[in-house]
Amino acid sequence: MSGSAKAILGSLHFDIVAGLAVAIVALPLALGFGVTSGAGAAAGLVTAIVAGAVAGIFGGSRFQVSGPTGAMVVVLAPILATLGMASLLPMGIIAGIFLLAFGALHLGRYVEKVPWPVMEGFTLGIAVVIALQQIPLIFNIERAEGSEVLLVASRTVSSALSQPLEWWSLAVVAATLALKILWSALRPRWTFTRSLPASAVATIIVSVAVAIAHLPVATIGEIPLPSTLTFGVEWAELKWGSLVWAGFIVAVLAAVESLLSARVGDAMVHRRDGEVPSPYSPNRELVGQGLATLASAIAGGMPATGAIARTGVNVNAGARTRVAALMHSLALLVFVVFLPHLISQIPLAVLAGVLLGTSWRIANPGSIRESLQTVWPARLSYIVTAVSVVAVDLIWGIVLGLSVHALATYLASKKATRA
């Protein structure tokens, strides 16, 4: 037996455990992000399964886990609201081609140079937008028309307050969020609970309670295979100019988030093992994400990126090789094939509660305090990036954040030189 084969077998049990842990975390997130984007729960699951496997095989990181993410939903929701569901397949293909081109042109090293204050502001903005996107599920009403996050959120809240409130839906959201927070707080004290993700625990317990009590709340419902997305596109009637631009925006976001996630994953492995892991390849990661987005689009899913939360779970659960990402996809496939009825009974309000908790974790209050207490150029670029992401969009948030960071850093250096 070769040395590489022995290494794979030696780490297999670590990778199996890690893959199962990530799958349990990924299931409610994939469902929630699929629903929030407008593509549907099935599209979220397909993305997690297909993109997770393809990126795991061809990507540049041994520890990265890819799938639908909050950042991608932030971009995707207004695109689908404007261009319609028929745009999902061609946009995914265009985004995948752009990502392959980015990798072939070796642009990964430039994406990695985005300053941390800008990335932290970008992350905070995403967290706020994810929370705002849950308003329709929280109140169990239709999402208001439009693509601007703040405007849509305001209109949706106004609509909810103008009619009788869905108190059971609000109660389910509150119960899910409370249980998620409580479980996260108690888990370090109870040894036998440390391997149980809070999101999965909250989803199971609250969903079972809703079913037993027969509460009148909306559920996910039947999850059909989204093959109609692949074969129902009227190609001649598509708005190709808008689609190409949308695909480019999606590709840029996928590149930035995936490389950030891979970088964070390497840092976590270093802290876990006490040694520097083999560095990931940024350009290979872009190619892997391009192939994953292409495969996901053709299968009826959404564009994918590397997911920081799932990559973190993967590392903390002991993953050693790419097999862990493949096990995550395989476990999700088993859930979909053998447990579709149970998945269909999950209340939408539960998904809203899970994603509200996720947005809070992404925002990271400790990181916010640190970012606001640093030197003024970093603090200014952090605030501008976060506000721009929420008030405008993700790409303009990065552009404005980079511009402000460069200008503020230059002014600070000139002042220091004069002093």
N, C-alpha and C positions, 0 to 999 in steps of 0.2 A: 504493500500500500504506500502511495506517495506521501511526502510530507504535507502537501496541501490538503490531501484527502483526510489525513489524520487530524489536521487542524480544524477542518470543517466538522468532522464527527465529534471532536473534543468540545466544540463550542455549540453543538446543535441543541442541547437541552436549554442553554441560556437563550438562544435565539427563539426557540419554540415558546418559552415562557414570556419573553419580551413581546413577541408577535401577538400572543393572545391578550396580553395586557393592553397593548395599543389598540387592538380591534375592539375591545370593550369600551375604551375611551372614544374611539373613532365613530362607533355606530350612532349614538345620539347626535354627535357633531355633524356627521355626514347628512343625516336626515334633516337636521335643523338648518344647515347651510343651504341644502337643496331647496327646502321650502322657502326660506328667506330670499333666495336669489330670484325666485319665480320660475325656476326650471323644474321644481318638483322634487319630492323625496327620493324617487327612483333615480333621478339624475345624480343626486348627491351620493347615493350608494354605488352607482356604476363608476363614478369618478374615483371614489375611494378604492374600489376593488381593482379597476383596470389601471388607473394612473399609479396607484401605490405599487403594483407589481412591475409595471414597465420602468418607472423611474428607479425602483429598487434594483433592477437588473442593470440598466444602462447609465444610471446617474453617476456622479463623481464622488459620492459620499457613501461610506459603508453603513452609516447610522441614520441617514435621512429617511423620513417617512412622508410621502406625498399624498395629496388628496385635495378635496375642497377646503378652502380656508375662509376665514372672515374677511381678510383683505380682498380676496378675489370676489367674494359676494358683494362687497362694497362697490366694486367696479362693475360687476356683471348685472346687478339688479337694475340700474338705470338704463343700461344698454338693452336688456331684454324688454324693459318697459317701453323703450322708444322704437326699437327695430323689430320686436316680436320674437316669438319662440323659433320661428323659421331661421333666425340668424344664428342660432346656437351652433349648428354644425359647421357652416362655412366660416364663422368667426373663429371657432376652435381650430380648424384646419389652417387658417391664416396665421393665428397666433403660434401654432406649432412650427410653421415654416419660419416665422421670424425668429423663434428661439433657436432653431437649428442654425440659422444664419448667424445669430449672435455667437453661438459656440464655434462655428467654423471660422469666424473672423476674430476669434480670441478676445472677445469683449469682456469676458468674465473678470479679468483683472481690474478693469475700470469700474465695474459695478461694485466691487469689493471696497473701493476707496471712498464710498459715501460715508461722511463723518458720523460718529455715533450720536451726537445731539440731534442730527436730522433723522436718523433711524429711530431714536427714542421718541421724538415728536411724531413721526410717522406712525409708530406703534400705538401711541396714545390716541391719535386721531382715529385710527381703525377701531379701537376699543369703543370710543364714543359712538361712532357710526353703527357698529354692530348692535349696541344697546338701543339706539334710535330705531333700527330696522325691526326690532321685536314688538313695537307698539301695536301693529295690527293683530299679532298673535296674542298679545296680552289682553286686549279688549275684545278679541274675537270678532273683528270687523274687517271689511275690505280695506286694502291699502289705498290711500288717496292717489289721484293721478299726479304725474310729474316725475322728474328725475333728480331734482335738487333735494338732498337729504333733509336739511332743516325745514324746507318748505313742506315737503311731503309729511314729515313727522308732525309739524304744526297742524296741517289740515286733517291728518288722521286723528289726532287728539281732539280737535274741535268737533269732528264728526262723532267721535265716541261719546263726548260729553253732551251732545245734543240729543241723545237717545238713551233709553234705560241701560244702565251698565250691566255687563255680564259678570255678576259677582262670583259665580262659580269659577269662571275662567281666571279672574283675578286671584281667587283663593288658591287655585292649583299652581299658578305662577309663583305666588308667595311661598307655598309649601315646598315646592321644588327648590327654589333658591335658598330657603332656610335650611333644608335638609342637606343640600350641597355644601353650604358653609359650615354647618354643624359637623358633618362627617369629616370635612377637611381639618377641622379643629381637633376632633377627637382621635383621628386616625393614628397620629404619632404615639398616643398613649396606649392604644389597644393593639398588641402585636399582631393578632390574627386578622386585623382589618387593613394592615398596611398595603397589601397588594390589591385592595378593592378600590377602584377609582370612584371619586365622589360623584362624578357625573352619571356613571352607570348605576350606582346605588340609588341616587335620587330618582333617576328615570324609572327604574324597576319598582321601587316602593310606592311612589306616587301613582304610577300607571296602574298598579294592582289595586291600590286604594280607590281610585276613580272607577275602575271596572266593578269592584265589589259593591260600591255605593251607588252605581248606575248614575253618576253625575252627568248632567246635560252639558257636556263640553265637546267641542269638535275634536276628532281624532285624525290621524294621518290617512286612514282608509286604505283601500286596496292599492298595492304597489305594482303596477303593470310594468313589464319590460319596456323601456323607452325606445324601442326599435323604430317607431314611427318618425322619430326625429331624423333618422338617417335617410329614410326613403320618401318623406313627404315634402321635400324642399322644392319650390319652384325657382330654379336657379336664375332664369331669365328675368324674374321680377324683383330680384334682390337689389338693395341699394349698395352697390359695390364700393363706392367711395367711403361711405360711412362704415361699412364692414371692415375695410382695410385699416382705417384709422382705429376702429375699435379693437381689431386684432393686434395692432401695434401696441396700443395702450395695455392690453391684457398681457402681451409678451414682456413688455418692460416691467410690469408689476411682478409677473412670475419670475423673471430673472432676479430682480432685487430681493424679493422675499425668499426665494429658494436659496440664494447664496448667503443671505443673512442667517437663515435657519441652519444651513450646513456649517457655517462658521460657529454659531452658538453650540451646535452638536459636538464639534471637535473640542471646544472649550469645556464642555460638560464631561466628555470622556477623559480629558486631561485631569480634571478635578476628581473624577471617579477612580481612575487607575493610578494617578500619580506620575504618569509618564505621557509624553507628547505622542499622540496617535499619528499614523501615517496621514499626512494632510490630504484633504479632499481636493479634487481637480475642478476648479471653477468652470472651465470650458466644457469639460465632459459633463458636468452637472447641467449646464445649459442644454446640451444635446439631449441628455436623458429626459429633462423636463419637456423639451420639444416633442420627443417621441411619445412621452406620456400624454401630453395634451392632444396630439393627433389621435392616438389610440382611444382616448376617452371620448373625443368628439365623434369618432366613427361609431363607437359603441352606444352613443346616445347620452354621454355624460357632459360635464362642464370642463372648462379649462382648469388645470391643476397647478399647484405650487408645492414646494416643500413646506411642511407644517411644523412650526416651532414647538407647539404644545405636544404633538404626537411624537416628534423627534426626541423631545425631552423625556417623555414617558419611556420611549424605546431605550434610551441610554440608561435611565435610572432603573429600568427593569433588568438590565444586565446584557443587552444585545452585544454581540461580538462581530457579526458579519451581516451581509446583505440578506441572508436567509430570514432574518427577523421581519424585514419589510414584506417579504413574500408570504410569510406565515400570517401576517396581519391581513393581507388581501385574501388569503385562503380562508381564514376564520370568518371574515365578513361574508364571503361567498356562501359558506355553510349556513350562516345566520339567515341569509336571504332565501336560500333554497329550502331549508328545513323549518324555518320559523316565520314565514311571511305573515301568517295570521296574527301572531303575537305582536310583530312589529306594527302591523296596521292598526292595532288598538292603542298605540301610544298617543296621548292627547297632544295637540299642537301647543297648548299652554305649557306642558312639561318641557317641550323643546325650547320655548321662549325663556323659561326659568333657567334651563341649562346654559343657554347662550348668554343670558344676562350675567350669570356667574363667570362664564368664560371671558366676557368682556372686562369684568372687574379684575380677573387674574391677569389678562393681557395688559391692562392699564398699569397695574403694579404700583400701589401707593408709595412704596418705598423708593421705587425708581423715580416717581414724580418728585418726591422731596429732594432726592439727590440732584436731579436735573435742574431744579429751581434754586439750588444752593451753590451751583458751580460758578465759574467766571462768566461775566456778562455776555461775551460773544456766543458761548455755547447755550446760555440760558435764553437769549433772544432767538437764536435759530431754532431751538426746541419749541418755544411758544409759537413762533410764526408757522413752523411746519404743522404742528398739531391743529392750530386754528384753520389753516388753509385746507388741510385734508377734510375737515368737517364742513367748512363753509363753501369750498369750491369742489375739489376732487383730489384723488390720491396723487396723480401725476403732477398737477400744479402745486400740490403741497410739497413734493420733493424738489421741484424746480425753484419755488420761492424759498424753501428752506436752505438749499444749496447756495442760492444767490446771497441771501442774508448772512449766512455763515461765512462765506468768502469775504464779503464786504466788512462785516464786523471784526473778523480776524485780522484783516488788513489794517483797519483803523486802530485796533488794540495794539498791534505790533508797531505802528507808527508812533503812537503815544508813548509806548515803552521805550522806543529808540530816542525820542526827544527828552524823556526823563533821564 
